[in-house]
């Protein structure tokens, strides 16, 4: 470590030690984190989490619905193709004798 960096590092550690020993819990904590159990801020945070969960499930439900639609459509198209192929095979085997 260089000689110029040592005083800066000591200053950082001294500041951190002062903050920790001088009761930084109250200075650094917001009301939601420091004991305000029923504050409007907490109610808003809970509502925000609920809204984000609803949005998440709606988007995931949309993806599931879309992929189920694609699956049904692929099955329907496969049935149509199979019916058309079967009809062609039945017409092709009839030859006048």
C-alpha positions as a Markdown table, in Angstrom:
| # | Residue | x | y | z |
|---|---|---|---|---|
| 1 | Unk | 0.0 | 0.0 | 0.0 |
| 2 | Unk | 1.3 | 3.4 | -0.9 |
| 3 | Unk | 2.1 | 6.0 | 1.7 |
| 4 | Unk | -0.5 | 8.4 | 0.2 |
| 5 | Unk | -3.3 | 5.9 | 0.6 |
| 6 | Unk | -2.7 | 5.2 | 4.3 |
| 7 | Unk | -4.0 | 8.5 | 5.7 |
| 8 | Unk | -7.1 | 8.3 | 3.4 |
| 9 | Unk | -7.8 | 4.7 | 4.5 |
| 10 | Unk | -7.4 | 5.7 | 8.2 |
| 11 | Unk | -9.8 | 8.6 | 7.7 |
| 12 | Unk | -12.4 | 6.3 | 6.1 |
| 13 | Unk | -12.1 | 3.8 | 9.0 |
| 14 | Unk | -12.2 | 6.6 | 11.6 |
| 15 | Unk | -15.4 | 8.0 | 10.0 |
| 16 | Unk | -17.0 | 4.6 | 9.9 |
| 17 | Unk | -16.1 | 3.9 | 13.5 |
| 18 | Unk | -17.5 | 7.2 | 14.6 |
| 19 | Unk | -20.8 | 6.6 | 12.8 |
| 20 | Unk | -21.1 | 3.1 | 14.3 |
| 21 | Unk | -20.4 | 4.3 | 17.8 |
| 22 | Unk | -22.4 | 7.5 | 17.7 |
| 23 | Unk | -25.7 | 5.8 | 17.2 |
| 24 | Unk | -25.9 | 5.5 | 13.4 |
| 25 | Unk | -28.9 | 3.2 | 13.6 |
| 26 | Unk | -31.2 | 6.1 | 14.1 |
| 27 | Unk | -29.4 | 8.3 | 11.6 |
| 28 | Unk | -29.3 | 5.7 | 8.8 |
| 29 | Unk | -32.6 | 4.0 | 9.3 |
| 30 | Unk | -35.8 | 5.2 | 7.6 |
| 31 | Unk | -39.1 | 5.1 | 9.6 |
| 32 | Unk | -40.0 | 1.8 | 7.8 |
| 33 | Unk | -36.9 | 0.1 | 9.0 |
| 34 | Unk | -36.6 | 1.6 | 12.5 |
| 35 | Unk | -39.6 | 0.7 | 14.6 |
| 36 | Unk | -42.5 | 2.5 | 13.0 |
| 37 | Unk | -44.7 | -0.6 | 12.6 |
| 38 | Unk | -47.9 | 1.0 | 11.4 |
| 39 | Unk | -46.7 | 4.0 | 9.5 |
| 40 | Unk | -48.3 | 5.1 | 6.2 |
| 41 | Unk | -44.9 | 4.5 | 4.6 |
| 42 | Unk | -45.1 | 0.8 | 5.5 |
| 43 | Unk | -48.7 | 0.5 | 4.2 |
| 44 | Unk | -47.6 | 2.0 | 0.9 |
| 45 | Unk | -44.7 | -0.4 | 0.7 |
| 46 | Unk | -47.1 | -3.3 | 1.3 |
| 47 | Unk | -49.5 | -2.1 | -1.3 |
| 48 | Unk | -46.7 | -1.6 | -3.8 |
| 49 | Unk | -45.5 | -5.2 | -3.3 |
| 50 | Unk | -49.0 | -6.5 | -3.7 |
| 51 | Unk | -49.5 | -4.5 | -7.0 |
| 52 | Unk | -46.2 | -5.8 | -8.3 |
| 53 | Unk | -47.2 | -9.4 | -7.5 |
| 54 | Unk | -50.5 | -8.9 | -9.3 |
| 55 | Unk | -48.8 | -7.5 | -12.3 |
| 56 | Unk | -46.3 | -10.4 | -12.3 |
| 57 | Unk | -49.1 | -13.0 | -12.1 |
| 58 | Unk | -51.1 | -11.3 | -14.9 |
| 59 | Unk | -48.1 | -11.3 | -17.2 |
| 60 | Unk | -47.2 | -14.9 | -16.4 |
| 61 | Unk | -50.9 | -15.9 | -17.0 |
| 62 | Unk | -50.8 | -14.1 | -20.3 |
| 63 | Unk | -47.7 | -16.2 | -21.4 |
| 64 | Unk | -49.4 | -19.4 | -20.2 |
| 65 | Unk | -52.6 | -18.5 | -22.1 |
| 66 | Unk | -50.6 | -17.7 | -25.2 |
| 67 | Unk | -48.7 | -20.9 | -25.2 |
| 68 | Unk | -51.8 | -23.0 | -24.6 |
| 69 | Unk | -53.4 | -21.2 | -27.5 |
| 70 | Unk | -50.4 | -22.1 | -29.7 |
| 71 | Unk | -50.6 | -25.7 | -28.6 |
| 72 | Unk | -54.4 | -25.9 | -29.4 |
| 73 | Unk | -53.8 | -24.3 | -32.8 |
| 74 | Unk | -50.9 | -26.6 | -33.6 |
| 75 | Unk | -53.1 | -29.6 | -32.7 |
| 76 | Unk | -56.0 | -28.3 | -34.8 |
| 77 | Unk | -53.7 | -27.6 | -37.8 |
| 78 | Unk | -52.2 | -31.1 | -37.5 |
| 79 | Unk | -55.7 | -32.6 | -37.5 |
| 80 | Unk | -56.6 | -30.6 | -40.6 |
| 81 | Unk | -53.4 | -31.6 | -42.4 |
| 82 | Unk | -54.0 | -35.3 | -41.4 |
| 83 | Unk | -57.5 | -35.2 | -42.7 |
| 84 | Unk | -56.4 | -33.6 | -46.0 |
| 85 | Unk | -53.7 | -36.2 | -46.4 |
| 86 | Unk | -56.0 | -39.0 | -45.7 |
| 87 | Unk | -58.6 | -37.7 | -48.2 |
| 88 | Unk | -55.8 | -37.4 | -50.9 |
| 89 | Unk | -54.7 | -41.0 | -50.2 |
| 90 | Unk | -58.3 | -42.3 | -50.5 |
| 91 | Unk | -58.8 | -40.5 | -53.7 |
| 92 | Unk | -55.5 | -41.7 | -55.1 |
| 93 | Unk | -56.1 | -45.4 | -54.5 |
| 94 | Unk | -59.2 | -45.5 | -56.6 |
| 95 | Unk | -58.2 | -46.3 | -60.2 |
| 96 | Unk | -60.7 | -47.4 | -62.8 |
| 97 | Unk | -60.2 | -51.1 | -63.7 |
